[in-house]
Amino acid sequence: MIGRVIKIFSDFFYVATDLGIVEAKLRTVLKKQKEEIYTGDYVELAQFDANSMQAFILKVVNRKNLITKPKAANISQVIIVSALKEPDLNFEQLDRYIAHCEYNKIIPVLCFNKEDIQEDINLKKKINDIYENVGYKIIYTSALKKTGLEELKPILKSNTSILCGASGVGKSSLINALLNETKLRTQNVSDKTKRGIHTTRHCELLEVDKDSFIVDTPGFSHLKFDFLLPSEIQKLFKEFSLKKESCKYKNCLHTGEIGCKAIDIIKDMPLSRYESYKKFVLEAKDYEEKISKKSIKSEKGSKYNQNKIMTKISHKKRNSSRKTIKQKIYREEI
C-alpha cells in the first residue's frame, strides 16, 4: 500500500492512505541504513493492520525533490510569509529565504501578511520595486480580515506548497483562514520582545482541496550560507543572471574588487539586496576558509624526502610497527 507522510512525531509517521490515516514505524533495516523520511514523502507500507491502523514503512517512492530546512519532500513551490508589521519586515531575512529557494530550484511566492495592521503605501512600493522587478510573484494578505486569499487560492491549486517564515508572521492564521476552520493553534507576537512565539512544533501536510496541499512549518529565522563557496552566491540572486553583460573576471565576487565589470548590475541593484548578497558572501568565505584549513591539515600527513612526497606514518602506527618487528625477531631467536 502506498501513502503520503503528513506528519512526523517522535518515531511515528502518520501516513495518509485510501483507507485513512495510518500510524507507521520504520522497518529496522531502514533504521540501520539511517534512511530519512520527510513530511510529504510517498512511502510503501507493509504489515498493515486494519484494526489498529498501524503499519511499517518499507521504502520511500517517487521522491521528486527535497528541502532540508524546513524538512519536506515533493514540494511544488514555497510561499514565503513575511509580516508587514509585528514583527517588522526584515529584508535580509526575506532574501535568505528567497536565496534558499533559488538554491533548491523551487519557485518562491512572496506573501506579505498583516495588511490590516500596516497599510504603508511607501513600504509596499519599496517591496514591489525590489522584488517585482526581478520577477517574483507578490501577494498582500490579512489572515484576520481574510483579504488577499482569493489571489492566493489559485496559486495553491494542484500544488504542494510549503509555507515558511519567521515565528509570528501569521502562517498558521493564514492556513486557518484558507481552510475556514481553526485547525492550527495561533498566538500573538510577544509584547516584550516584539518577536513571534513558536506555536507550530513540526511540519504538517494539510489538504486545502483535492490535489492541493499546504505544509505548515515551525517558524525559524536564521539560515546561513555556510555550505557554499563564495562564487556560488551570485547564482542565487536573479539580478546577476538577468543582465546580459556581467563581470569578465572569472573569480570576481563583485564586492568591491578592483576592475570589477559588474558595476552596472550593482548600481541598479536595490541597496538591501546588495547588502544581503555581501553578507551571504562573507558567510560563504567562512565556509571556504574552514574547508581550506581541513585540507591543509590533511596535507600534513605527507613529507618530502629526496625530492619525493612520502606519506608520514603516525606516532601510534609507528610504535605498533616497531612492536611487530620486535615480536618477529623474538620468535626467530626462539
N, C-alpha and C positions, 0 to 999 in steps of 0.2 A: 504494500500500500504506500502511495506517495502522498506526502502532506507538506505544508509550509510552516516553518517555525514562526510563531507570532510573538513569543515571549520566552525569555530565559531567566530562571530564578534559581540560584544556587546550582545544584546538579540536575535540575529538572528542566526539560524542554517542553513547552506547550505547543503542540502541532495541530494546525487546522487541517482537517480531512473531510471527505464527503460524508463521513459518519458523525462528525462533530469534533470537539477539541479533545485531543489525546495527550495524556501526560507520558512523556517518554524519557528514557535514560540512554546514555551512550553504552554501546557494547564495550566490554572490557578491552577487546583488541584495539578499538578506536582510541581508548584512553591511553593505552600503551604507545600507540602511534602518535599521540598528542594531537589528534585531529581536532581542529577548531570548528565549531558550529556557531553561526551568527543568526541574529534575527533577520528574517527574510529569506533564509536558505530553504531550498526544496530538499527534502530528505526521504529516504526509503525506510519504511518501518517493517519490523518483523516481530513475531511472537505477540501479536495483538490479542488482547483480552477484552472482548466486547462488554463484559460485565463491569470490569473496573475501569475501562477506557485507558488502559496502560499498554505500553509497548517499548521496544528497544529500537534505537536508531542504528541502521546498518551502514549507511553511507550518505554522502551529500551528492545530489544530482543536479545537473543543468545550472551550475553557478555562472552567471554572466559577468558579474563584477563584484568587487568587494572594497569597502572602505573601512579602515580600522579605527578611525576616530571621527565621529561616533561609529561603533561597530555595527555594520549592517551589510547585507548582501542583496544582489539583484535589484539595484536602485536605478530608476529611470532619470530622476532629477533631484536636486537639492533645493529646498525652499529655505533660504537664509532669512530668519526672522530677526529683525532689529526693532528696538523701541525708539520712537521719536523723542520720548521723554520718559523718565522714571523706569529704568536708568537712562541717563543721557546717551545720545548716539556717539559711539566710538568708531571713527572711520578706520583706524588702524586694525581694530579687531574685525571689522567687516571685511577689510582687504585680506586678512588672514583666511577667513572662511572661503572667500572667492578664489584665492590662490590655491587652496587645498582642493577645491572643486576642479580647477584647471589641471592640477597635478593628476587627479584621478580620472580626468577626461569625462566628467559628469556635468551636465548643464546646470548652472545655478540660476535661480529666480530670486530677486531681491524683494522681500516683503517687509514694509515698514509699518509696524503696528502702533496702536495707541494714538491714532489720529485725533481721537476725541479730546486728548489731553494737550497735544501740541499741534496747533494749526498755523505754524510759522511758514509763510509763503516763501520767505528768503531761504529757509532751510531746505524746503522741497526743491527750489530752483537749483540750489547747490548740489543736492543729491542727483537731480536729473542731468545737470551739466557734467558731473563727474562720471556717472555710470551709464546713462543712456547713450552717450556719445561713443562708447566702446561696445555697444550692442547688448547690454544686459537688460532683461525684462524687469520692470519695476512696478510694484503694486503697493498701494496705500490702504491699510485696513484699520478697523476698530472692532475688536472682538466684543467690546461692551455694547456698542451700538449696532453691531453686525453690518457694518458698511465695508464695501470692498470685497465681500465674499462672493458676489456674483461674477466678479472678474477673476477670482481665484479658482472657483469650481471647475471651469472649462480646462484650466491648466492641469488640474489634478486628474481629469478624466482619462481612464485607461492607462494610468501610470502608477508606479510605486514611488512615492515622493517621501523624502526624509526631511523632517523639519529640524533645523539646528539653529543654535543661537545661545546667547548667554542666559543665565537664570534671570527670571523676572521680566523677560521681553514679551511674554504672553503666548507662548507656543501652545500650552495646554488649554488656555482660554479660547484660542483660535480653533482648536480641534473641537472643543465643546460646542462652539458656535456653528461649525460646519456640520456636526452630527446632530444638531438640535437636541442635545441632551448633556447633562452634567456627568460625563463619563470619567473625566480626569480631575484629580484634586488640583486646586489652584491656591495661590497665596500672594498677598500684596508684597510690594518691594519693602525692604526693611527701612523704617524711618531713621534708624541710627546710621547705617552705612550707605543708604540710598542705592543699595545693590540688590539684585534678585536673591530670593531664597529658594533652594532646591526643593522641588515638590516631586518631580519625576525621578525615580531611582534607577530605572533600567529602560532599555529600548523596547518599544512595544509596537507591533504591527496592527493597525486599526483599519477596518473596512469602511470606506466612505460610501461606495456603492459597488455594483458588480464590476470586477476588474480594476477598481480604483482603490488604492491603499495609501495610508499615511503611516510613517514610522515616527512616533514621538520619542524624543531622546532627552537624556538628562542634560541640563544646562552646563556649559563649560565655556571658558573664555580664552585659555592660553594654548594656542597651537604654535609650536616653534618649528622653524625650518632648520633643524639640527640633524637632517638626514640627506641633505642635498649639497652639491658643490655650488659655489657662488655663481659660476657661469650658467647654471640651470635655472636660476631665479627669474631671469628675464622672460623665459618661456611661459611663465605663469601670469605675465602682465600683457594684456592684449595690445596695449599702446605700442609696444615694440614690434609686434607682428603685423599690425595694421598698416604701418608706414612702409612704403616700398624701399625707400632709402634708409639704410641703417649704418652702423659703425663698421668700417672696413677692417678694424683691428680685431683679430680672432679672439683674443683673451681679454678684451676690454670689458669692464663691468659697468661702465657708464656712471661712475660715482665720483667724477672729477678728475679722471686721469688726463694727463697731458696728451693732446692730439686726438681726443675722443671725437668721433664724427657723428655721434648720435645727439648732438646738441639741439637740433631742431625738434626731435622727439621729446626730449626732456623739457624744452621750452613750452611745448604745447600740452605737456602732461600736468594735470592738476597737482598742486603742491602736496596735498595729503597723500595722493597716490605715490608720488616720487619719494616722499619721506618713508612711507611703508616699504617701498622697494628697497631703499638703502638699509633700513632696519633688518629686513629679511636677508639681505646680502651679508650683513655683519654676522648674523646667526649662522649662515652657511659657512662663513670664513672660520668661525669657531670649530665647526664640524670638520672642515678641511684640515685645520691645524691639529685636531685631535687624531685623525686617521694618519696624518703625516708623522706624528710622534710615535704612533704604533708601528708604522713601517720602519722607522729609524731604529726602534727598539729591537725589532726582529732581525734587522741587518747586523746588529752587534753579535749575532750568533756565528759570524764568519770572521776570518782574519787573513791577512796577506802573508804568504811565506814563499820566498824565492820567486817573487812576481806572479804568484798564483793565489787565487782566492780559495781558502780552505775552511771547511766547517769546523767551528770550535766544538770541543766536547765539554759538556757542562761538568762542574765540580763533582756532582753526585755520580754521574756516569763514569767519570774518570776513576774515581775511587772504587766503584763497583768493578770496573775493568781490571784494575790492579789486583783486587782481591781474587778475581777469577784466575789471573796469571799465577799468583802465589799458590792457589789451590792446585793448579795444574802441575806446577813444579814440585809441590809436596807429594802429589800422587806418583809422579815419575821417580822421585827419590825412593819412595817405598817400594 
